[in-house]
């Protein structure tokens, strides 16, 4: 009986968390829809019906990052040096705005991640309810020894 109780309790907690998460996303969408009516210029979403996309898709973006990565010699015995999380807004025209580091490694890696993102071409913007929208995007960039 104790195992059944624990399982039921865990399922109930998961159900509540799922309902809460769903409500939060729905509330954010409604809030953003209201703001969208007021001003298309200041709005951006974190979740959208159609996510923004790098031209050519994820594989093309990975190739672009690897082709444009330039780092000086960094003393390390590891092949994987770390990951920088960089955040930016993809505007309605696909341009990248408000580029910033969410979680960095060091100033050298952080500056390199920003440089690479600034080189990126315009993206295909996200869409919500059939309309092109501004959207915040967080991109992890892995730094590895070649």
Rosetta constraint file for C-alpha pairs under 8 A:
AtomPair CA 1 CA 5 HARMONIC 6.21 0.50
AtomPair CA 2 CA 6 HARMONIC 6.26 0.50
AtomPair CA 3 CA 7 HARMONIC 6.12 0.50
AtomPair CA 4 CA 8 HARMONIC 6.11 0.50
AtomPair CA 5 CA 9 HARMONIC 6.03 0.50
AtomPair CA 6 CA 10 HARMONIC 6.06 0.50
AtomPair CA 7 CA 11 HARMONIC 6.16 0.50
AtomPair CA 8 CA 12 HARMONIC 6.12 0.50
AtomPair CA 9 CA 13 HARMONIC 6.25 0.50
AtomPair CA 10 CA 14 HARMONIC 6.19 0.50
AtomPair CA 11 CA 15 HARMONIC 6.08 0.50
AtomPair CA 12 CA 16 HARMONIC 6.19 0.50
AtomPair CA 13 CA 17 HARMONIC 6.20 0.50
AtomPair CA 14 CA 18 HARMONIC 6.09 0.50
AtomPair CA 15 CA 19 HARMONIC 6.17 0.50
AtomPair CA 16 CA 20 HARMONIC 6.07 0.50
AtomPair CA 17 CA 21 HARMONIC 6.04 0.50
AtomPair CA 18 CA 22 HARMONIC 6.10 0.50
AtomPair CA 19 CA 23 HARMONIC 6.11 0.50
AtomPair CA 20 CA 24 HARMONIC 6.16 0.50
AtomPair CA 21 CA 25 HARMONIC 6.27 0.50
AtomPair CA 22 CA 26 HARMONIC 6.12 0.50
AtomPair CA 23 CA 27 HARMONIC 5.94 0.50
AtomPair CA 24 CA 28 HARMONIC 6.10 0.50
AtomPair CA 25 CA 29 HARMONIC 6.16 0.50
AtomPair CA 25 CA 47 HARMONIC 7.82 0.50
AtomPair CA 26 CA 30 HARMONIC 6.17 0.50
AtomPair CA 27 CA 31 HARMONIC 6.02 0.50
AtomPair CA 28 CA 32 HARMONIC 6.00 0.50
AtomPair CA 29 CA 33 HARMONIC 6.00 0.50
AtomPair CA 29 CA 45 HARMONIC 7.82 0.50
AtomPair CA 30 CA 34 HARMONIC 6.28 0.50
AtomPair CA 31 CA 35 HARMONIC 6.30 0.50
AtomPair CA 32 CA 36 HARMONIC 5.85 0.50
AtomPair CA 32 CA 43 HARMONIC 6.83 0.50
AtomPair CA 32 CA 44 HARMONIC 7.60 0.50
AtomPair CA 32 CA 45 HARMONIC 7.21 0.50
AtomPair CA 33 CA 37 HARMONIC 6.55 0.50
AtomPair CA 34 CA 38 HARMONIC 6.74 0.50
AtomPair CA 35 CA 39 HARMONIC 6.09 0.50
AtomPair CA 35 CA 40 HARMONIC 7.60 0.50
AtomPair CA 35 CA 43 HARMONIC 6.69 0.50
AtomPair CA 36 CA 40 HARMONIC 5.17 0.50
AtomPair CA 36 CA 43 HARMONIC 6.24 0.50
AtomPair CA 39 CA 43 HARMONIC 6.97 0.50
AtomPair CA 40 CA 133 HARMONIC 7.87 0.50
AtomPair CA 43 CA 133 HARMONIC 7.44 0.50
AtomPair CA 43 CA 134 HARMONIC 6.10 0.50
AtomPair CA 43 CA 135 HARMONIC 7.83 0.50
AtomPair CA 44 CA 89 HARMONIC 7.56 0.50
AtomPair CA 44 CA 133 HARMONIC 6.50 0.50
AtomPair CA 44 CA 134 HARMONIC 4.34 0.50
AtomPair CA 44 CA 135 HARMONIC 4.36 0.50
AtomPair CA 44 CA 136 HARMONIC 6.27 0.50
AtomPair CA 45 CA 133 HARMONIC 7.62 0.50
AtomPair CA 45 CA 134 HARMONIC 6.59 0.50
AtomPair CA 45 CA 135 HARMONIC 4.64 0.50
AtomPair CA 45 CA 136 HARMONIC 6.10 0.50
AtomPair CA 46 CA 135 HARMONIC 5.95 0.50
AtomPair CA 46 CA 136 HARMONIC 5.41 0.50
AtomPair CA 46 CA 137 HARMONIC 6.94 0.50
AtomPair CA 47 CA 51 HARMONIC 7.46 0.50
AtomPair CA 47 CA 135 HARMONIC 7.87 0.50
AtomPair CA 48 CA 126 HARMONIC 6.64 0.50
AtomPair CA 48 CA 127 HARMONIC 6.37 0.50
AtomPair CA 48 CA 128 HARMONIC 5.63 0.50
AtomPair CA 49 CA 126 HARMONIC 7.67 0.50
AtomPair CA 49 CA 127 HARMONIC 6.17 0.50
AtomPair CA 49 CA 128 HARMONIC 5.35 0.50
AtomPair CA 49 CA 129 HARMONIC 7.37 0.50
AtomPair CA 50 CA 126 HARMONIC 5.27 0.50
AtomPair CA 50 CA 127 HARMONIC 5.00 0.50
AtomPair CA 50 CA 128 HARMONIC 6.65 0.50
AtomPair CA 51 CA 125 HARMONIC 7.35 0.50
AtomPair CA 51 CA 126 HARMONIC 4.68 0.50
AtomPair CA 51 CA 127 HARMONIC 6.84 0.50
AtomPair CA 52 CA 90 HARMONIC 7.41 0.50
AtomPair CA 52 CA 123 HARMONIC 6.73 0.50
AtomPair CA 52 CA 124 HARMONIC 5.46 0.50
AtomPair CA 52 CA 125 HARMONIC 4.50 0.50
AtomPair CA 52 CA 126 HARMONIC 4.09 0.50
AtomPair CA 52 CA 127 HARMONIC 7.63 0.50
AtomPair CA 52 CA 135 HARMONIC 7.73 0.50
AtomPair CA 53 CA 57 HARMONIC 6.06 0.50
AtomPair CA 53 CA 58 HARMONIC 7.69 0.50
AtomPair CA 53 CA 123 HARMONIC 5.63 0.50
AtomPair CA 53 CA 124 HARMONIC 5.05 0.50
AtomPair CA 53 CA 125 HARMONIC 6.66 0.50
AtomPair CA 53 CA 126 HARMONIC 7.54 0.50
AtomPair CA 54 CA 58 HARMONIC 6.70 0.50
AtomPair CA 54 CA 60 HARMONIC 7.51 0.50
AtomPair CA 54 CA 61 HARMONIC 6.16 0.50
AtomPair CA 54 CA 121 HARMONIC 7.97 0.50
AtomPair CA 54 CA 122 HARMONIC 7.53 0.50
AtomPair CA 54 CA 123 HARMONIC 4.73 0.50
AtomPair CA 54 CA 124 HARMONIC 6.29 0.50
AtomPair CA 55 CA 60 HARMONIC 7.16 0.50
AtomPair CA 55 CA 61 HARMONIC 7.59 0.50
AtomPair CA 55 CA 121 HARMONIC 7.64 0.50
AtomPair CA 55 CA 122 HARMONIC 7.59 0.50
AtomPair CA 55 CA 123 HARMONIC 5.80 0.50
AtomPair CA 55 CA 124 HARMONIC 6.59 0.50
AtomPair CA 56 CA 60 HARMONIC 5.26 0.50
AtomPair CA 56 CA 61 HARMONIC 7.40 0.50
AtomPair CA 57 CA 61 HARMONIC 6.40 0.50
AtomPair CA 58 CA 62 HARMONIC 6.26 0.50
AtomPair CA 59 CA 63 HARMONIC 6.29 0.50
AtomPair CA 60 CA 64 HARMONIC 6.08 0.50
AtomPair CA 61 CA 65 HARMONIC 6.14 0.50
AtomPair CA 62 CA 66 HARMONIC 6.18 0.50
AtomPair CA 63 CA 67 HARMONIC 5.91 0.50
AtomPair CA 64 CA 68 HARMONIC 6.13 0.50
AtomPair CA 64 CA 120 HARMONIC 7.95 0.50
AtomPair CA 65 CA 69 HARMONIC 5.93 0.50
AtomPair CA 65 CA 116 HARMONIC 6.60 0.50
AtomPair CA 68 CA 116 HARMONIC 6.52 0.50
AtomPair CA 69 CA 112 HARMONIC 7.29 0.50
AtomPair CA 69 CA 116 HARMONIC 6.84 0.50
AtomPair CA 70 CA 112 HARMONIC 7.27 0.50
AtomPair CA 71 CA 109 HARMONIC 7.86 0.50
AtomPair CA 71 CA 112 HARMONIC 7.41 0.50
AtomPair CA 76 CA 81 HARMONIC 7.47 0.50
AtomPair CA 78 CA 145 HARMONIC 7.69 0.50
AtomPair CA 79 CA 144 HARMONIC 5.46 0.50
AtomPair CA 79 CA 145 HARMONIC 4.98 0.50
AtomPair CA 79 CA 146 HARMONIC 7.80 0.50
AtomPair CA 80 CA 142 HARMONIC 7.66 0.50
AtomPair CA 80 CA 143 HARMONIC 6.29 0.50
AtomPair CA 80 CA 144 HARMONIC 4.37 0.50
AtomPair CA 80 CA 145 HARMONIC 6.43 0.50
AtomPair CA 81 CA 142 HARMONIC 7.76 0.50
AtomPair CA 81 CA 143 HARMONIC 5.45 0.50
AtomPair CA 81 CA 144 HARMONIC 5.34 0.50
AtomPair CA 81 CA 145 HARMONIC 7.14 0.50
AtomPair CA 82 CA 105 HARMONIC 6.78 0.50
AtomPair CA 82 CA 142 HARMONIC 5.95 0.50
AtomPair CA 82 CA 143 HARMONIC 5.46 0.50
AtomPair CA 82 CA 144 HARMONIC 7.16 0.50
AtomPair CA 83 CA 104 HARMONIC 7.34 0.50
AtomPair CA 83 CA 105 HARMONIC 6.83 0.50
AtomPair CA 83 CA 140 HARMONIC 6.30 0.50
AtomPair CA 83 CA 141 HARMONIC 5.47 0.50
AtomPair CA 83 CA 142 HARMONIC 4.40 0.50
AtomPair CA 83 CA 143 HARMONIC 5.96 0.50
AtomPair CA 84 CA 101 HARMONIC 7.41 0.50
AtomPair CA 84 CA 102 HARMONIC 7.78 0.50
AtomPair CA 84 CA 103 HARMONIC 5.85 0.50
AtomPair CA 84 CA 104 HARMONIC 4.77 0.50
AtomPair CA 84 CA 105 HARMONIC 6.02 0.50
AtomPair CA 84 CA 109 HARMONIC 7.30 0.50
AtomPair CA 84 CA 110 HARMONIC 6.59 0.50
AtomPair CA 84 CA 113 HARMONIC 7.06 0.50
AtomPair CA 84 CA 140 HARMONIC 5.63 0.50
AtomPair CA 84 CA 141 HARMONIC 5.23 0.50
AtomPair CA 84 CA 142 HARMONIC 6.56 0.50
AtomPair CA 84 CA 143 HARMONIC 7.91 0.50
AtomPair CA 85 CA 101 HARMONIC 6.09 0.50
AtomPair CA 85 CA 102 HARMONIC 5.29 0.50
AtomPair CA 85 CA 103 HARMONIC 5.03 0.50
AtomPair CA 85 CA 104 HARMONIC 6.35 0.50
AtomPair CA 85 CA 138 HARMONIC 6.50 0.50
AtomPair CA 85 CA 139 HARMONIC 5.63 0.50
AtomPair CA 85 CA 140 HARMONIC 4.40 0.50
AtomPair CA 85 CA 141 HARMONIC 6.33 0.50
AtomPair CA 86 CA 99 HARMONIC 7.11 0.50
AtomPair CA 86 CA 100 HARMONIC 5.76 0.50
AtomPair CA 86 CA 101 HARMONIC 4.46 0.50
AtomPair CA 86 CA 102 HARMONIC 5.40 0.50
AtomPair CA 86 CA 103 HARMONIC 7.10 0.50
AtomPair CA 86 CA 104 HARMONIC 7.99 0.50
AtomPair CA 86 CA 113 HARMONIC 7.17 0.50
AtomPair CA 86 CA 114 HARMONIC 7.37 0.50
AtomPair CA 86 CA 138 HARMONIC 5.56 0.50
AtomPair CA 86 CA 139 HARMONIC 5.29 0.50
AtomPair CA 86 CA 140 HARMONIC 6.32 0.50
AtomPair CA 86 CA 141 HARMONIC 7.55 0.50
AtomPair CA 87 CA 98 HARMONIC 7.79 0.50
AtomPair CA 87 CA 99 HARMONIC 5.74 0.50
AtomPair CA 87 CA 100 HARMONIC 5.29 0.50
AtomPair CA 87 CA 101 HARMONIC 6.03 0.50
AtomPair CA 87 CA 102 HARMONIC 6.12 0.50
AtomPair CA 87 CA 136 HARMONIC 7.01 0.50
AtomPair CA 87 CA 137 HARMONIC 5.64 0.50
AtomPair CA 87 CA 138 HARMONIC 4.23 0.50
AtomPair CA 87 CA 139 HARMONIC 6.24 0.50
AtomPair CA 88 CA 96 HARMONIC 6.32 0.50
AtomPair CA 88 CA 97 HARMONIC 5.79 0.50
AtomPair CA 88 CA 98 HARMONIC 5.24 0.50
AtomPair CA 88 CA 99 HARMONIC 4.37 0.50
AtomPair CA 88 CA 100 HARMONIC 6.36 0.50
AtomPair CA 88 CA 136 HARMONIC 5.63 0.50
AtomPair CA 88 CA 137 HARMONIC 5.48 0.50
AtomPair CA 88 CA 138 HARMONIC 6.52 0.50
AtomPair CA 89 CA 96 HARMONIC 5.64 0.50
AtomPair CA 89 CA 97 HARMONIC 4.99 0.50
AtomPair CA 89 CA 98 HARMONIC 5.92 0.50
AtomPair CA 89 CA 99 HARMONIC 7.15 0.50
AtomPair CA 89 CA 134 HARMONIC 6.60 0.50
AtomPair CA 89 CA 135 HARMONIC 5.34 0.50
AtomPair CA 89 CA 136 HARMONIC 4.24 0.50
AtomPair CA 89 CA 137 HARMONIC 6.01 0.50
AtomPair CA 90 CA 94 HARMONIC 5.53 0.50
AtomPair CA 90 CA 95 HARMONIC 5.72 0.50
AtomPair CA 90 CA 96 HARMONIC 4.80 0.50
AtomPair CA 90 CA 97 HARMONIC 6.36 0.50
AtomPair CA 90 CA 123 HARMONIC 7.14 0.50
AtomPair CA 90 CA 125 HARMONIC 6.27 0.50
AtomPair CA 90 CA 126 HARMONIC 7.93 0.50
AtomPair CA 90 CA 134 HARMONIC 5.62 0.50
AtomPair CA 90 CA 135 HARMONIC 5.28 0.50
AtomPair CA 90 CA 136 HARMONIC 6.28 0.50
AtomPair CA 90 CA 137 HARMONIC 7.09 0.50
AtomPair CA 91 CA 95 HARMONIC 5.35 0.50
AtomPair CA 91 CA 96 HARMONIC 6.25 0.50
AtomPair CA 91 CA 97 HARMONIC 6.87 0.50
AtomPair CA 91 CA 125 HARMONIC 6.73 0.50
AtomPair CA 91 CA 133 HARMONIC 6.97 0.50
AtomPair CA 91 CA 134 HARMONIC 4.50 0.50
AtomPair CA 91 CA 135 HARMONIC 6.67 0.50
AtomPair CA 92 CA 125 HARMONIC 5.80 0.50
AtomPair CA 92 CA 126 HARMONIC 7.80 0.50
AtomPair CA 92 CA 132 HARMONIC 5.77 0.50
AtomPair CA 92 CA 133 HARMONIC 5.33 0.50
AtomPair CA 92 CA 134 HARMONIC 5.27 0.50
AtomPair CA 93 CA 122 HARMONIC 7.50 0.50
AtomPair CA 93 CA 124 HARMONIC 7.94 0.50
AtomPair CA 93 CA 125 HARMONIC 6.82 0.50
AtomPair CA 94 CA 122 HARMONIC 4.61 0.50
AtomPair CA 94 CA 123 HARMONIC 4.46 0.50
AtomPair CA 94 CA 124 HARMONIC 5.46 0.50
AtomPair CA 94 CA 125 HARMONIC 5.03 0.50
AtomPair CA 95 CA 121 HARMONIC 7.54 0.50
AtomPair CA 95 CA 122 HARMONIC 4.73 0.50
AtomPair CA 95 CA 123 HARMONIC 6.52 0.50
AtomPair CA 96 CA 118 HARMONIC 7.56 0.50
AtomPair CA 96 CA 122 HARMONIC 6.90 0.50
AtomPair CA 96 CA 123 HARMONIC 7.83 0.50
AtomPair CA 99 CA 114 HARMONIC 7.00 0.50
AtomPair CA 99 CA 117 HARMONIC 7.89 0.50
AtomPair CA 100 CA 114 HARMONIC 7.29 0.50
AtomPair CA 101 CA 110 HARMONIC 6.83 0.50
AtomPair CA 101 CA 114 HARMONIC 7.71 0.50
AtomPair CA 102 CA 138 HARMONIC 7.93 0.50
AtomPair CA 104 CA 109 HARMONIC 7.40 0.50
AtomPair CA 104 CA 110 HARMONIC 5.66 0.50
AtomPair CA 105 CA 109 HARMONIC 6.09 0.50
AtomPair CA 105 CA 110 HARMONIC 6.45 0.50
AtomPair CA 106 CA 110 HARMONIC 5.94 0.50
AtomPair CA 107 CA 111 HARMONIC 5.93 0.50
AtomPair CA 108 CA 112 HARMONIC 6.25 0.50
AtomPair CA 109 CA 113 HARMONIC 6.18 0.50
AtomPair CA 109 CA 143 HARMONIC 7.90 0.50
AtomPair CA 110 CA 114 HARMONIC 6.35 0.50
AtomPair CA 111 CA 115 HARMONIC 6.10 0.50
AtomPair CA 112 CA 116 HARMONIC 6.19 0.50
AtomPair CA 113 CA 117 HARMONIC 6.31 0.50
AtomPair CA 113 CA 141 HARMONIC 6.91 0.50
AtomPair CA 114 CA 118 HARMONIC 6.16 0.50
AtomPair CA 115 CA 119 HARMONIC 6.44 0.50
AtomPair CA 116 CA 120 HARMONIC 6.68 0.50
AtomPair CA 125 CA 132 HARMONIC 6.45 0.50
AtomPair CA 125 CA 133 HARMONIC 6.78 0.50
AtomPair CA 125 CA 134 HARMONIC 7.23 0.50
AtomPair CA 125 CA 135 HARMONIC 7.73 0.50
AtomPair CA 126 CA 132 HARMONIC 5.92 0.50
AtomPair CA 126 CA 133 HARMONIC 5.72 0.50
AtomPair CA 126 CA 134 HARMONIC 7.04 0.50
AtomPair CA 126 CA 135 HARMONIC 6.66 0.50
AtomPair CA 127 CA 131 HARMONIC 5.26 0.50
AtomPair CA 127 CA 132 HARMONIC 4.49 0.50
AtomPair CA 127 CA 133 HARMONIC 5.50 0.50
AtomPair CA 128 CA 132 HARMONIC 6.57 0.50
AtomPair CA 128 CA 133 HARMONIC 6.58 0.50
